Amino acid sequence: MRILIVEDNPRIASFLQKGLREEGYVVDVAGDGDTAFDRATQQGFDGAVVDVMIPGRDGFALVRDLREAGVALPVLLLTARDRTEDKVMGLDSGADDYLTKPFEFSELTARLRALLRRTQGTGAPATLRVGDLEMDPATRDVKRDGQHVELTPKEFALLEFLMRNADRPLSRATLMEHVWGIRFDPGTNIVDVCVNSLRNKLQDRDRGLIQTVRGVGYVVRNPEERVEAAE
């Protein structure tokens, strides 16, 4: 999952970037509101953590302008302004959540996970499930048919992004951007190598959970639903 941090304080930006990367996110940083607006409208992100007091557009104006531009990016506002009227202004500008400083990093990541769940639709569960595959993003636990599966951080990040977009074919370019944080390079096969490793660890060679979409990329889909539909 690719997260945009908008923070002009280098120390705080570095702290957030390091912590979120350790959680498996791909993280980009913008130091002002105008740069953040350009990136958010031109590049694909899954969520944003935005400080209110930043150069250029402030956090309130940034979120408002993104909404007016039709960008539905989930946004968590981060600020030392803890008055009720500030929180109301932030949420009314179009932000999805509001966290005041100082904060516990565990609370920030929990709120970020909640924002990402909301993008799947109201009431999306904390545990991701597709067929007999389960993933808990909070504990980073993965089970297939009840059996625990050990994954590397990058395998986990790829599987999480596929499961959050279940039934949606995803191109290799999209996967590289959101999981590796790099623009598509036709000379690399890192996506195919990682998918191959996932299929081995999930014992998915003959079970069809991770499906290849010819000419596109990959999709995670419950194979039992495909059989039922065929019947």
PAFIRO-468754 format. One record per residue: residue number from 0; residue in three letters; z, y, x of N, C-alpha, C in turn. Coordinates in pm, 1 decimal, m for minus. Each point is the difference from the previous one (the first is absolute). Layout:
! PAFIRO-468754
ATOM   sekol   zaro        n_w        n_v        n_u       ca_w       ca_v       ca_u        c_w        c_v        c_u
ATOM     NUM    ALA          Z          Y          X          Z          Y          X          Z          Y          X
...
***
This chain:
! PAFIRO-468754
ATOM   sekol   zaro        n_w        n_v        n_u       ca_w       ca_v       ca_u        c_w        c_v        c_u
ATOM       0    MET        0.0     m117.3       84.4        0.0      117.3      m84.4        0.0      123.3       88.7
ATOM       1    ARG      m81.5       99.1      m36.9      m19.1      117.3       84.5       75.0      120.0      m59.8
ATOM       2    ILE       90.2       58.0       79.9       86.1      108.2      m47.0      m29.3      128.9       78.3
ATOM       3    LEU       m4.5      111.9      m71.4      m17.4      130.9       62.1      135.5       71.2        2.9
ATOM       4    ILE       45.6       34.4      119.9      121.8       80.1       15.3      m41.1      145.0       23.4
ATOM       5    VAL       55.9       91.1      m79.6      m28.8      142.8       16.1      130.1       68.0       40.6
ATOM       6    GLU       12.8       29.4      127.5      126.4       50.4       55.0      m31.5       80.2      126.0
ATOM       7    ASP       51.0      124.2        7.8      m29.9       83.9      116.1      104.0      m11.1      109.9
ATOM       8    ASN      113.4      m61.9      m27.0      102.2      m20.2      102.2      m34.9     m126.0       79.6
ATOM       9    PRO      m38.8       13.6      128.4      m43.6     m116.8       77.5      104.7     m111.0        8.0
ATOM      10    ARG      126.0       37.5        9.4      104.4     m102.1       12.0       10.7      m83.1     m126.9
ATOM      11    ILE       m1.7       68.2     m116.0        9.3      m73.0     m126.6     m127.7      m80.4      m24.9
ATOM      12    ALA     m115.3       60.9       31.8     m126.5      m71.5      m20.0       m4.8     m126.6       84.0
ATOM      13    SER       45.5       10.4      126.1       m0.1     m117.0       88.3       95.9     m107.5      m51.0
ATOM      14    PHE      116.8       44.0      m49.2       98.3      m95.4      m55.4      m58.5      m75.1     m119.7
ATOM      15    LEU      m64.0       74.4      m90.8      m58.6      m63.6     m118.5     m115.8      m91.4       38.7
ATOM      16    GLN      m84.7       47.2       90.6     m115.8      m79.2       41.7       44.5     m131.3       64.3
ATOM      17    LYS       95.8        6.6       90.1       48.7     m120.2       68.3       63.5      m97.7      m99.0
ATOM      18    GLY       84.1       54.8      m89.2       68.8      m87.9      m95.1      m95.2      m67.1      m97.1
ATOM      19    LEU      m95.8       75.2      m52.6      m93.0      m57.7      m96.8      m94.5      m99.8       66.8
ATOM      20    ARG      m38.4       27.4      124.7      m82.9      m97.0       71.4       74.7     m131.1       20.9
ATOM      21    GLU      129.8        9.6       28.8       79.9     m121.2       16.0       10.3      m77.1     m131.5
ATOM      22    GLU      m17.5       71.0     m112.6        0.4      m66.2     m130.6     m136.7      m59.1      m33.4
ATOM      23    GLY      m98.3       19.8       88.0     m131.7      m59.7      m19.7     m104.6       93.0      m59.2
ATOM      24    TYR       35.0      128.1      m18.4      m97.1       94.5      m55.5      m90.4       56.0      109.2
ATOM      25    VAL     m121.3       34.7      m39.3      m86.9       80.9       84.6       32.3      144.9      m32.4
ATOM      26    VAL       30.0       81.3      103.3       53.5      134.5      m24.3      m85.0      106.6       69.8
ATOM      27    ASP      m38.9      103.3      m74.8      m64.5      118.3       54.4       93.6      118.2      m21.8
ATOM      28    VAL       m6.3       99.2       87.7       86.6      117.3      m11.0      m84.7      126.3       m5.4
ATOM      29    ALA       34.5       89.6      m93.1      m60.0      133.1       m6.1      114.0      101.3       12.7
ATOM      30    GLY      m22.2      106.1       79.8      106.9       95.8       27.1        1.4      120.4      m92.2
ATOM      31    ASP     m100.0       12.9      m88.2       m1.8      112.9      m93.3      m68.8      m40.8     m129.9
ATOM      32    GLY       20.2       84.0     m102.1      m49.5      m35.1     m132.7     m151.3        1.0      m12.3
ATOM      33    ASP      m66.3       89.0       72.2     m145.6        8.4      m10.1      m67.3     m122.5       62.1
ATOM      34    THR       49.7      m41.7      117.3      m53.2     m121.6       62.7       26.6     m121.6      m88.8
ATOM      35    ALA      119.4       m4.5      m58.2       34.1     m111.9      m87.7      m92.6       m5.5     m121.2
ATOM      36    PHE      m32.3      117.6      m56.6      m89.8        2.1     m116.2     m136.8      m56.7       37.8
ATOM      37    ASP      m52.5       42.8      115.4     m130.8      m49.4       43.0        1.4     m151.2       18.1
ATOM      38    ARG      104.7      m51.8       65.9        6.2     m144.9       24.5       16.4      m77.7     m130.3
ATOM      39    ALA       86.5       49.7      m86.8       27.7      m72.7     m123.8     m120.8       m3.5      m93.8
ATOM      40    THR      m85.2      101.6        8.1     m117.9        3.9      m87.4     m120.4      m68.6       62.5
ATOM      41    GLN        5.1      m25.2      131.0     m116.4      m57.9       67.3       23.8     m142.2       49.1
ATOM      42    GLN      127.0      m41.0       11.1       31.2     m132.4       52.7       83.5      m77.2     m101.7
ATOM      43    GLY        2.1     m129.5       14.2       73.2      m83.7      m94.9      142.1      m29.3       46.0
ATOM      44    PHE       97.9       48.3      m76.1      140.5      m30.7       26.7       60.4      m68.4     m122.9
ATOM      45    ASP      106.7      m75.8       24.8       67.8      m68.7     m109.8      123.6       75.3      m46.4
ATOM      46    GLY       49.3       93.2       80.7      116.7       79.1      m36.7       20.5      111.2      102.5
ATOM      47    ALA       84.2       98.6      m35.6       26.5      110.9       91.1      146.6       39.9       m7.8
ATOM      48    VAL       55.7       35.8      116.7      134.7       57.6        8.9      m19.4      143.1       47.4
ATOM      49    VAL       37.1       96.5      m84.9      m36.1      139.4       23.7      124.8       87.4        7.5
ATOM      50    ASP       18.2       67.9      113.5      107.3       99.6       10.2      m42.3      124.6      m78.5
ATOM      51    VAL       94.7       65.7      m63.7      m33.5      117.4      m81.6      m29.5      121.6       86.5
ATOM      52    MET       84.3       25.6      100.7      m13.6      120.7       81.2      m90.1      m28.6      119.5
ATOM      53    ILE     m129.8       16.8      m19.3      m97.9      m25.0      105.4      m95.2      119.9        9.5
ATOM      54    PRO      m65.0       19.0      114.7      m96.8      110.5       13.7     m119.8      m20.2      m92.0
ATOM      55    GLY      m73.5      110.1      m25.0     m114.5       m9.2      m90.2       49.9      m17.4     m141.8
ATOM      56    ARG      m71.8      m80.6      m78.7       54.2      m32.7     m132.6      138.0      m62.1       17.4
ATOM      57    ASP       99.9       42.9      m79.1      127.0      m71.7        5.5      m13.7     m129.6      m80.9
ATOM      58    GLY      105.5      m81.4        2.3       m9.4     m130.7      m64.4      m30.8        7.5     m148.4
ATOM      59    PHE       60.9       97.7      m69.6      m27.5       15.4     m142.9     m148.2       31.1      m24.9
ATOM      60    ALA      m53.4       97.8       77.3     m140.3       39.0      m17.7      m94.1     m114.5       37.9
ATOM      61    LEU       37.7      m75.2      104.3      m83.9     m112.5       42.7      m14.1     m103.0     m112.2
ATOM      62    VAL      112.8      m37.8      m59.8       m5.0     m100.4     m106.9      m76.4       54.1     m121.1
ATOM      63    ARG       27.2      125.0      m34.7      m70.1       58.4     m115.1     m151.6        2.5       22.0
ATOM      64    ASP      m42.0       41.0      121.9     m143.7        6.7       28.9      m63.7     m139.6        2.8
ATOM      65    LEU       74.7      m98.4       48.8      m53.1     m137.9        0.0      m22.1      m48.6     m142.6
ATOM      66    ARG       96.4       29.3      m87.2      m15.5      m44.3     m139.8     m117.4       71.1      m66.2
ATOM      67    GLU      m15.4      129.2       27.9     m111.6       74.5      m58.9     m134.0      m51.0       52.1
ATOM      68    ALA        2.3      m56.1      122.9     m122.3      m55.9       58.2      m24.3     m143.3      m45.8
ATOM      69    GLY       91.2      m52.0      m84.4      m18.5     m135.0      m53.3       48.4     m110.1       91.3
ATOM      70    VAL       82.8       34.7       99.4       53.4     m100.5       93.3      131.0      m55.1      m56.6
ATOM      71    ALA        3.2     m129.2      m29.3      117.4      m62.0      m62.2       92.2      m64.3      102.9
ATOM      72    LEU       m2.8       47.5      122.1       81.5      m56.3      107.7      149.5        8.2      m34.4
ATOM      73    PRO       73.8     m112.9        5.5      145.3        6.8      m24.5       67.9       83.9      107.4
ATOM      74    VAL       83.1       96.4      m41.6       61.2       94.7       94.6      151.3        1.3      m14.9
ATOM      75    LEU       67.9      m16.9      113.4      145.0       17.3        7.6       27.8      129.6       74.7
ATOM      76    LEU       61.0       97.6      m68.5       35.6      125.9       64.8      131.8      m16.8       74.2
ATOM      77    LEU        4.5       58.0      120.2      117.2      m12.5       86.5       43.3      140.5       40.0
ATOM      78    THR      124.7       37.4      m31.2       39.3      138.7       27.3      151.4       15.5        4.3
ATOM      79    ALA       41.6      109.9       65.7      142.1       33.4        2.6       40.0       79.0     m123.6
ATOM      80    ARG      m97.2       43.1      m80.7       28.8       79.3     m120.0       47.8      m94.2     m110.4
ATOM      81    ASP      129.2        6.3      m29.2       57.7      m96.8      m92.1       40.1       59.9     m134.9
ATOM      82    ARG      m43.3      126.4      m28.3       33.3       57.7     m129.5      m81.4      m69.6     m109.6
ATOM      83    THR       59.7       m5.6     m116.7      m68.2      m66.6     m111.7     m134.5       64.6      m29.3
ATOM      84    GLU       m5.1      135.3        7.6     m125.8       67.3      m30.5     m108.9      m34.7      101.3
ATOM      85    ASP       40.0      m27.0      127.7      m99.0      m41.5      100.3      m54.9     m139.0      m32.3
ATOM      86    LYS       91.3      m90.3      m42.3      m44.3     m135.0      m35.5      m94.3        4.6     m119.9
ATOM      87    VAL       34.6       84.1      m96.9      m85.4       13.3     m119.0     m136.5       55.0       39.7
ATOM      88    MET        0.1      101.4       88.4     m127.2       59.1       43.7      m85.8     m104.8       71.8
ATOM      89    GLY       65.1      m80.8       84.1      m73.8     m102.2       73.2      m62.4     m103.6      m90.7
ATOM      90    LEU       77.9      m48.0      m94.6      m52.3     m102.2      m92.1     m104.9       59.7      m93.0
ATOM      91    ASP       19.6      124.6      m42.6      m97.9       64.8      m88.0     m130.2       31.7       73.4
ATOM      92    SER        6.5       11.7      132.2     m122.8       27.0       75.5      m88.5     m124.0        8.0
ATOM      93    GLY       59.6     m116.3      m34.9      m79.6     m122.8        0.7       52.5     m106.9       93.5
ATOM      94    ALA      112.6       27.5       70.2       58.6     m101.6       87.5       56.3     m114.7      m83.2
ATOM      95    ASP        6.7     m118.3       60.8       49.3     m118.4      m71.9      148.0      m23.2       23.5
ATOM      96    ASP       53.7       53.5      110.5      142.4      m17.7       28.5       43.9      111.4       94.6
ATOM      97    TYR      131.8       16.2       13.8       56.1      113.0       74.9      124.5      m50.0       71.2
ATOM      98    LEU        3.0       13.0      132.4      114.3      m47.8       78.9       50.1      114.6       86.9
ATOM      99    THR      130.4       26.3       m5.0       56.5      112.1       75.4       56.5      m47.3      133.7
ATOM     100    LYS       m9.2       90.8      100.0       56.4      m25.4      132.4      146.6       40.5        1.0
ATOM     101    PRO       84.5      m68.6       76.0      m29.7     m119.0       79.1      m14.5     m122.0      m89.8
ATOM     102    PHE      m66.3     m101.8       51.2      m22.9     m120.4      m79.1       12.3     m123.5       87.8
ATOM     103    GLU       25.0     m112.7      m64.0        0.1     m128.3       70.6     m143.6      m51.6        1.8
ATOM     104    PHE      m44.5      m47.5      116.2     m137.9      m47.5        9.5      m25.2     m115.9      m97.0
ATOM     105    SER      102.0      m83.2      m23.2      m16.8     m112.3      m92.6      m28.4       50.0     m141.2
ATOM     106    GLU       59.3      115.2      m38.6      m27.6       55.7     m132.8     m143.3       51.8       m6.9
ATOM     107    LEU      m45.8       63.0      106.9     m137.7       49.4        1.2      m99.5     m115.3      m15.8
ATOM     108    THR       20.7     m110.0       73.5      m94.6     m112.4      m10.0        7.2      m66.6     m137.1
ATOM     109    ALA      121.0       m4.4      m58.3       12.4      m58.2     m134.0      m75.4       84.7     m103.0
ATOM     110    ARG       13.8      132.7       12.1      m71.4       88.9      m93.0     m151.2      m10.5       21.6
ATOM     111    LEU      m41.8      m16.2      123.4     m142.6      m12.8       29.0      m54.6     m129.3      m60.8
ATOM     112    ARG       74.8     m108.5       13.2      m43.5     m126.3      m62.1      m11.2       15.6     m151.6
ATOM     113    ALA       96.1       73.8      m58.6       m4.3       21.4     m145.2     m125.1       78.2      m39.4
ATOM     114    LEU      m35.6      101.2       80.3     m121.8       76.6      m29.0     m122.9      m89.7        5.7
ATOM     115    LEU       m5.7      m85.9      100.0     m116.0      m88.1       14.8       m7.7      m99.3     m115.9
ATOM     116    ARG      117.3      m44.4      m49.2       m1.6      m90.0     m115.9      m56.9       70.5     m122.3
ATOM     117    ARG       34.8      127.9      m16.0      m46.8       72.9     m118.0     m151.6       11.6       m2.7
ATOM     118    THR      m62.0       m0.5      118.2     m146.1        8.8        2.7      m64.5     m125.8      m56.3
ATOM     119    GLN       81.3     m108.5      m10.4      m53.1     m123.5      m58.6       13.1        0.8     m151.4
ATOM     120    GLY       68.3       99.7      m53.5       19.8        5.3     m143.9      146.8       m0.4      m33.7
ATOM     121    THR       33.7       54.3     m113.7      138.7       10.7      m43.6       65.2     m137.0       m7.3
ATOM     122    GLY      119.0      m11.4       57.9       75.4     m123.5       m9.3      m40.5     m104.3      101.2
ATOM     123    ALA      m80.1       37.6       99.4      m38.0      m96.6      101.6      125.6      m52.2       69.5
ATOM     124    PRO       11.1     m131.5       21.1      121.4      m56.3       58.3       12.4       30.7      148.1
ATOM     125    ALA      125.4       m5.7       51.5       22.4       24.4      142.2      m61.3     m111.2       84.0
ATOM     126    THR        1.5     m123.2      m51.3      m59.8     m113.0       70.5     m145.3      m15.9      m44.5
ATOM     127    LEU      m89.5       m6.7       97.8     m142.0      m17.6      m31.3      m26.6     m148.6      m21.8
ATOM     128    ARG      m77.9      m33.4     m100.7      m32.6     m139.9      m28.9     m147.0      m13.0      m36.6
ATOM     129    VAL      m65.0      m95.2       63.7     m136.3      m38.1      m37.9       m3.2     m152.6        3.5
ATOM     130    GLY      m11.9      m62.6     m115.3        5.6     m146.1       m5.5      133.6      m50.2       52.2
ATOM     131    ASP       m4.8      m93.4       96.0      124.1      m54.6       56.1       42.8       71.9      127.5
ATOM     132    LEU      m60.4      114.9       26.3       35.1       79.3      118.2       92.1      115.6      m39.7
ATOM     133    GLU      112.4       13.2       71.5       96.6      107.0      m26.6       26.0       79.7      127.2
ATOM     134    MET       16.1      130.8      m16.7       34.3       86.0      113.0      102.3      102.9      m44.7
ATOM     135    ASP      108.9       12.9       77.5       99.2      104.0      m24.5      m15.8      105.3      109.7
ATOM     136    PRO      m59.7      117.2      m28.0      m21.8      100.5      103.3      130.8       53.9       59.5
ATOM     137    ALA      109.2       m5.1      m75.2      127.3       53.0       50.0       59.6      m91.2      106.6
ATOM     138    THR       m2.6     m130.8      m24.0       57.3      m95.2       97.1     m105.9      m57.1       92.1
ATOM     139    ARG     m127.3       27.6      m30.2     m114.6      m49.2       76.2       m4.8     m152.3       m1.4
ATOM     140    ASP       41.6      m57.8     m112.1        0.2     m145.0      m17.5     m126.0      m42.1      m75.4
ATOM     141    VAL      m67.7     m102.7       51.2     m121.9      m51.4      m62.5       19.2     m149.5      m27.6
ATOM     142    LYS      m34.3      m42.2     m123.4       10.5     m140.9      m36.7     m128.2      m45.1      m68.1
ATOM     143    ARG      m44.1     m119.3       34.4     m113.3      m60.9      m69.8       50.6     m129.7      m60.5
ATOM     144    ASP      m10.3      m13.1     m130.0       48.5     m118.8      m71.1      145.9      m27.8       36.6
ATOM     145    GLY       79.1      109.4       16.8      143.3      m14.0       28.2       33.1      m19.3      146.6
ATOM     146    GLN     m100.6      m13.9       86.1       23.6      m24.6      141.7      m16.3      130.1       78.4
ATOM     147    HIS       99.7       29.4       85.8       m3.7      122.4       79.3     m115.4       m4.0       99.9
ATOM     148    VAL      m68.3      114.5       16.1     m112.8       10.9       92.7       27.5      113.1       98.0
ATOM     149    GLU       m7.4      m29.4      129.6       19.6      101.1      104.3     m132.6       70.1       29.7
ATOM     150    LEU        0.9      133.1       m6.1     m120.1       77.2       27.7       28.5      103.7      108.7
ATOM     151    THR     m102.2       36.6       73.5       13.0      111.5       93.7        0.9      130.0      m81.2
ATOM     152    PRO       45.6      111.4       59.2       m0.7      127.4      m74.2     m137.4       36.3      m54.7
ATOM     153    LYS     m106.3      m21.5       76.7     m133.2       37.8      m48.0      m48.4      m95.7     m109.4
ATOM     154    GLU       31.9     m128.6       11.4      m34.2      m93.8     m107.3       72.7       37.8     m128.5
ATOM     155    PHE      127.2       38.2       14.2       77.0       40.8     m118.0      m62.6      123.9      m63.9
ATOM     156    ALA      m35.9       98.3       82.9      m57.4      123.5      m53.0     m132.4      m26.3      m71.8
ATOM     157    LEU      m82.5      m87.3       56.6     m127.6      m32.6      m64.2       22.2      m72.3     m132.5
ATOM     158    LEU       90.1      m97.6        0.8       25.3      m74.3     m123.7       61.3       90.9     m106.8
ATOM     159    GLU       90.8       89.8       39.5       59.9       92.1      m97.0     m107.3       88.0      m64.6
ATOM     160    PHE      m90.9       52.6       82.0     m103.7       87.4      m56.6      m92.3      m78.2      m93.3
ATOM     161    LEU      m33.6     m123.0       37.9      m83.6      m83.5      m87.4       72.2      m31.5     m131.2
ATOM     162    MET      130.6      m31.5        8.2       74.4      m35.7     m121.4       21.4      121.7      m90.1
ATOM     163    ARG       22.0      118.2       59.1       15.7      120.2      m83.3     m130.3       36.4      m70.2
ATOM     164    ASN     m110.2      m53.5       50.0     m130.9       25.6      m61.0      m61.1     m130.8      m49.9
ATOM     165    ALA       84.3      m90.4      m49.8      m47.1     m131.1      m44.5     m111.9       13.5     m102.7
ATOM     166    ASP      m97.8      m89.3       11.6     m118.4       m5.6      m87.8     m100.9      110.6       29.4
ATOM     167    ARG       28.0       81.7      101.3      m92.3      108.2       35.4      m66.3      m31.5      134.9
ATOM     168    PRO     m129.4      m25.5        3.2      m66.7      m24.9      128.3       13.0      120.7       91.6
ATOM     169    LEU       41.3      m24.9      124.9       21.7      107.3       96.4      m93.7      m18.7      118.6
ATOM     170    SER      m66.6      105.3       37.9      m93.2       m8.3      112.3       77.0       m9.0      131.5
ATOM     171    ARG      m68.3      m49.9      102.1       62.1       m4.0      133.0       34.3      141.6       47.0
ATOM     172    ALA      m85.0       98.3      m33.2       27.3      138.5       39.1      129.3       50.3      m62.9
ATOM     173    THR       20.4      m30.2     m128.2      123.5       41.7      m68.3      121.4      m66.5       62.2
ATOM     174    LEU      m11.5     m129.2       29.8      112.9      m72.7       59.7       32.9       55.0      138.5
ATOM     175    MET     m101.8       30.2       79.3       25.6       54.5      133.5       68.3      135.8       m8.0
ATOM     176    GLU      m40.5       82.1      m96.4       56.1      134.1      m11.9      145.1       m3.6      m45.7
ATOM     177    HIS       31.1      m85.2      m97.8      133.9       m0.3      m58.7       99.0      m89.8       74.7
ATOM     178    VAL      m47.9     m100.2       71.8       90.6      m93.1       68.2        7.0       27.5      150.1
ATOM     179    TRP     m113.4       39.1       60.0       m0.9       27.2      143.8       m3.3      149.8       29.9
ATOM     180    GLY      m33.1       82.2     m100.3       m4.9      143.6       20.5     m118.4       45.4       82.2
ATOM     181    ILE     m108.6      m75.2       m0.2     m118.6       37.6       76.4     m121.8       m3.7      m89.9
ATOM     182    ARG      m95.1       85.6       31.6     m124.3        1.3      m75.2      m79.0     m125.7       31.1
ATOM     183    PHE      m88.3      m37.7      m90.0      m72.2     m125.7       13.0      m82.2       m5.5      128.1
ATOM     184    ASP       16.2     m106.1       74.2      m76.5      m25.2      121.5      m75.6     m130.2      m20.3
ATOM     185    PRO     m132.9        5.9      m19.5      m76.1     m122.4      m27.3        2.2      m97.8      116.2
ATOM     186    GLY       47.5       44.5      116.6        0.9      m89.0      115.4      126.6      m83.0       12.1
ATOM     187    THR       94.1       18.1      m91.5      124.8      m76.0        9.1       12.5      m96.6     m117.1
ATOM     188    ASN       70.6     m110.6       23.2       22.3      m98.6     m105.8      149.5      m22.2      m22.9
ATOM     189    ILE       80.8      105.8       25.4      145.0      m18.2      m10.4       42.4      m35.9     m142.4
ATOM     190    VAL      m71.6       50.4     m100.9       36.1      m33.9     m137.5      m22.3     m149.1      m23.5
ATOM     191    ASP     m115.5      m50.4       40.6      m31.2     m141.8      m22.2       96.5      m90.4       77.6
ATOM     192    VAL       36.8       41.3      121.8       93.4      m80.4       79.9      136.6       m5.5      m68.0
ATOM     193    CYS       45.5      114.9      m52.9      131.1        5.0      m64.5       m0.9      m78.4     m131.3
ATOM     194    VAL     m110.3        9.5      m75.8      m11.2      m77.5     m124.2       m0.9     m149.2       30.8
ATOM     195    ASN      m68.7      m39.2      106.3       m4.0     m140.9       38.6      140.5      m51.2       32.8
ATOM     196    SER       78.1       83.6       72.1      137.3      m38.8       33.7       86.0      m10.9     m125.4
ATOM     197    LEU      m19.1       94.6      m94.2       75.9       m5.4     m126.0      m31.9     m127.5      m78.2
ATOM     198    ARG     m126.7      m33.8       m6.4      m38.8     m121.3      m74.1       64.4     m124.3       61.0
ATOM     199    ASN        9.1       m3.3      132.5       64.4     m114.7       64.6      148.8       m5.0      m33.1
ATOM     200    LYS       68.1      113.9       14.0      144.8        1.6      m21.5       36.3      m22.4     m147.2
ATOM     201    LEU      m87.0       45.6      m89.6       26.9      m17.7     m143.8      m56.4     m130.6      m52.7
ATOM     202    GLN      m59.3      m79.4       91.3      m63.6     m126.5      m38.8      m95.9       23.3     m117.0
ATOM     203    ASP      m89.3       97.1       22.3      m85.6       46.2     m109.0     m145.1      m43.9       16.5
ATOM     204    ARG      m25.1      m91.3       93.4     m138.3      m39.4       24.5      m67.2      m56.3     m125.1
ATOM     205    ASP       72.6      m81.1      m76.5      m60.0      m64.6     m116.6       60.6       48.9     m131.2
ATOM     206    ARG       79.6      108.5        7.0       71.4       41.6     m121.1      m55.4      129.0      m59.7
ATOM     207    GLY      m76.1       76.1       78.7      m77.9      109.9      m55.7       74.5      123.3      m43.1
ATOM     208    LEU      117.4       26.5       60.4       71.2      122.3      m36.2      m66.3      122.9       64.0
ATOM     209    ILE      m29.4       m9.5      130.7      m72.6      107.4       68.6     m148.1      m36.4       m1.6
ATOM     210    GLN      m76.5       73.3      m78.0     m140.5      m34.2      m20.1      m90.7       98.0       74.4
ATOM     211    THR     m105.9      m53.7       57.4     m101.2       83.8       64.7      m97.5       51.6     m105.4
ATOM     212    VAL      m25.0      129.6        3.0      m98.1       59.8      m90.4     m123.7       31.9       83.8
ATOM     213    ARG     m102.7      m77.6      m18.8     m118.0       11.2       85.2      m56.6      142.9       m1.0
ATOM     214    GLY      m23.1       52.0      119.3      m55.8      134.0       14.6       98.9      112.8      m20.6
ATOM     215    VAL      125.5      m34.8      m29.1      102.2      103.1      m24.9      118.1      m17.9       93.6
ATOM     216    GLY       80.3     m102.7      m25.0      120.5      m20.4       80.2       83.1     m112.9      m59.2
ATOM     217    TYR      121.0       36.2      m48.7       91.2     m103.7      m48.7       72.9       46.8     m125.4
ATOM     218    VAL       49.7      m98.3      m75.4       82.2       28.0     m117.2      106.4     m108.5      m10.6
ATOM     219    VAL      120.1       39.9      m40.7      105.2      m96.8      m33.3        0.0      m16.5     m150.5
ATOM     220    ARG      m10.8     m124.9      m44.2      m11.3      m27.2     m143.6       64.9     m134.7      m28.7
ATOM     221    ASN       66.8      m10.0     m113.3       61.4     m126.8      m39.4     m109.6     m102.1      m30.4
ATOM     222    PRO      m14.2     m104.9       80.4     m108.4      m96.2      m22.8       13.3      m73.9     m132.7
ATOM     223    GLU      122.1      m13.0      m51.3       18.3      m70.1     m127.8      m60.0       81.2     m114.8
ATOM     224    GLU        4.7      131.6        8.2      m60.4       83.1     m104.7     m150.7      m16.0       m0.2
ATOM     225    ARG      m58.0      m19.3      120.0     m144.9      m19.5        8.1      m39.2     m131.2      m66.9
ATOM     226    VAL       81.5     m105.9       21.3      m28.5     m129.3      m61.8       11.3        8.8     m151.0
ATOM     227    GLU      107.1       68.3      m47.5       19.6       14.8     m144.7     m115.3       75.2      m63.3
ATOM     228    ALA      m47.7      106.1       71.6     m111.2       78.3      m53.1     m126.2      m85.0       m9.3
ATOM     229    ALA      m21.7      m88.5      100.1     m118.4      m84.9        0.6        3.4     m100.8     m113.8
ATOM     230    GLU      125.4      m44.5      m35.9       13.4      m97.1     m108.2      m19.4       67.8     m136.6
***
